[in-house]
Amino acid sequence: MARILIVGASGTIGTAVTALLTPGNDIVRVAMNEGDETVDLAAKASIEGLFNRVGKVDAIVCVAGESRFASLDQASDEDFAVSIASKLMGQVNLVRIGSRHVADWGSITLTSGLLAREPWPGTVPTAMVNAALHGFVRAAALDIGNSFRLNVVSPVFVTESARAMGMPTAGTMTATDTARVYRAGVEGTMTGQVLDVREFGALFQ
């Protein structure tokens, strides 16, 4: 039985990831305001407090982090600051701090997004931090060596969210299918990889 910390466990993808990983494992559910534990990813001290309370884990999965949509000419300093502090540095600090608490040969799996590779107009802050996470994971994995595995999942828009918003579902992926890629990150052998759900998801069809 592995002890797995899931940050963002109450979200649409996080709920599906939790459901897939729960059988046979000890899951620590973490969110901003609910769960077994709470954390504010934008505050390094909050992340440190989380691990001081939780202690050692075998794997960490992060399906959380706020980032904002805005065009280059409309994005405010706050839009960039929030995106960097939460989704980018929040996950970077989760690795920096969590690396001292994850078991040998364990894993940390982060979340970026489609916009890193295929940006849309009006998405500059989010596209920027997603791409930065790819660079961070690839570079950090070289420094980590074999102590633990580090990967980042790049999801597409989730089908359930699209339906709830009355949007077309073409090109989306269900939360359960998306969660299977996170499970591969936890249970697989890869490291330093960007796990594009469209590529990895095809393996589970």
C-alpha positions in Angstrom: 0.0 0.0 0.0 1.4 3.4 -1.0 0.7 6.6 0.8 -0.3 9.2 -1.9 -0.8 12.9 -1.3 -3.2 14.4 -3.8 -3.3 18.2 -4.0 -6.5 19.4 -5.7 -8.4 16.2 -4.7 -11.8 17.9 -4.7 -11.7 19.2 -8.3 -13.1 17.5 -11.4 -9.8 15.8 -12.4 -8.7 15.5 -8.8 -11.8 13.6 -7.8 -11.3 11.1 -10.7 -7.6 10.7 -9.8 -8.5 10.0 -6.2 -11.1 7.4 -7.2 -8.6 5.6 -9.4 -5.8 5.6 -6.9 -7.8 4.9 -3.7 -8.1 1.1 -4.1 -5.1 -0.5 -2.3 -3.6 2.9 -1.3 -3.7 5.3 1.6 -4.8 8.6 0.1 -4.3 12.0 1.7 -6.8 14.4 0.1 -5.7 18.0 0.0 -7.5 21.1 -1.2 -7.7 24.8 -0.6 -10.6 24.7 1.9 -11.5 21.0 2.4 -10.1 17.5 2.6 -7.9 15.6 5.0 -5.5 18.6 4.8 -5.6 22.1 3.4 -3.0 24.1 1.6 -2.5 27.5 -0.2 -0.2 26.7 -3.0 0.6 30.4 -3.4 2.2 30.5 0.1 5.4 28.6 0.6 4.9 28.5 4.4 1.5 26.8 3.8 3.2 24.1 1.8 5.9 23.6 4.4 3.2 23.4 7.1 1.3 20.7 5.0 4.4 18.5 4.9 5.2 19.0 8.5 1.8 17.7 9.3 1.6 14.9 6.8 5.2 13.6 7.0 6.5 10.9 4.6 4.6 9.9 1.5 5.3 7.6 -1.4 3.9 9.8 -4.1 2.6 13.4 -4.6 0.1 14.3 -7.2 -0.8 18.0 -7.8 -4.0 18.8 -9.8 -4.3 22.3 -8.5 -3.0 25.8 -9.1 -4.7 29.0 -10.2 -3.8 30.7 -13.4 -5.7 33.4 -15.4 -6.7 34.0 -18.9 -6.0 37.4 -20.5 -4.6 38.8 -23.7 -1.2 40.4 -23.9 -2.6 43.9 -23.9 -5.2 43.3 -21.2 -3.3 41.1 -18.8 -2.7 43.0 -15.6 0.3 42.7 -13.3 -2.0 40.8 -10.9 -3.0 38.3 -13.6 0.7 37.4 -14.1 1.5 37.5 -10.4 -1.4 35.2 -9.4 -0.6 32.7 -12.2 3.1 32.6 -11.3 2.6 32.4 -7.5 0.0 29.7 -7.6 0.2 27.4 -10.6 3.9 27.8 -11.3 5.8 28.5 -8.1 3.1 26.7 -6.1 4.0 23.5 -7.9 7.7 24.3 -8.0 7.7 24.7 -4.2 5.6 21.5 -3.9 8.6 19.7 -5.5 11.3 21.6 -3.6 9.7 21.0 -0.2 8.0 17.7 -1.0 11.3 16.2 -2.3 12.4 16.0 1.4 9.2 14.0 2.3 8.7 11.7 -0.7 10.1 8.1 -0.3 13.1 6.9 -2.2 12.0 5.8 -5.7 8.7 7.6 -5.2 7.1 10.1 -7.6 5.8 13.6 -7.9 3.3 14.4 -10.7 2.4 18.0 -11.6 -0.1 19.6 -13.9 0.4 21.9 -16.8 -2.1 22.1 -19.8 -2.7 22.1 -23.5 -2.0 25.8 -23.8 1.7 25.3 -23.3 1.8 23.7 -26.8 -1.3 25.1 -28.4 -2.0 28.5 -27.0 -5.3 30.3 -27.8 -5.7 34.1 -28.1 -6.3 35.6 -24.7 -4.5 33.0 -22.7 -1.0 34.6 -22.2 -0.6 34.1 -18.4 -1.8 30.5 -18.4 0.1 29.5 -21.5 3.3 31.0 -20.0 3.2 29.2 -16.7 2.2 25.9 -18.4 5.2 26.1 -20.7 7.4 27.0 -17.7 6.3 23.9 -15.9 7.5 21.8 -18.8 10.9 23.3 -18.7 11.1 23.0 -14.9 10.2 19.3 -14.9 12.7 18.4 -17.7 15.5 20.3 -16.0 14.8 19.3 -12.4 14.6 15.6 -13.3 18.2 15.8 -14.5 19.3 17.0 -11.0 17.1 14.6 -9.1 18.7 11.5 -10.7 17.2 8.3 -9.4 16.1 9.6 -6.0 12.5 9.9 -7.1 10.6 10.4 -10.4 9.2 13.8 -11.5 6.7 14.2 -14.4 4.0 16.7 -15.5 0.6 15.8 -17.0 -0.7 18.1 -19.7 -4.5 17.7 -19.8 -7.0 19.0 -22.3 -10.3 20.5 -21.5 -12.4 18.0 -19.5 -15.6 16.7 -21.0 -17.6 17.1 -17.8 -16.6 20.8 -17.5 -17.4 21.5 -21.1 -20.9 20.0 -20.7 -21.5 22.0 -17.5 -20.6 25.2 -19.3 -22.7 24.3 -22.4 -19.7 24.1 -24.6 -18.9 21.6 -27.4 -17.2 18.4 -26.2 -15.2 17.8 -29.4 -11.5 17.5 -28.5 -12.2 17.0 -24.8 -11.4 14.0 -22.6 -13.3 12.7 -19.7 -12.0 13.1 -16.2 -11.6 9.4 -15.7 -9.6 9.0 -18.9 -7.5 12.0 -17.9 -7.0 10.4 -14.5 -5.5 7.3 -16.0 -2.6 9.4 -17.2 -1.9 10.6 -13.7 -2.0 7.0 -12.5 0.6 6.2 -15.1 2.7 9.0 -13.7 2.4 7.5 -10.2 2.8 3.9 -11.1 5.1 4.0 -14.2 8.8 4.2 -14.6 9.2 7.4 -16.6 10.7 10.6 -15.3 11.3 14.1 -16.6 8.4 13.7 -19.0 5.5 15.8 -20.2 2.6 13.3 -20.3 0.3 14.7 -22.9 -3.1 13.1 -22.2 -3.9 12.8 -25.9 -0.8 10.6 -26.5 -1.0 8.6 -23.3 -4.8 8.5 -23.3 -4.7 6.6 -26.6 -2.9 3.7 -24.8 -5.9 3.1 -22.6 -8.5 3.0 -25.4 
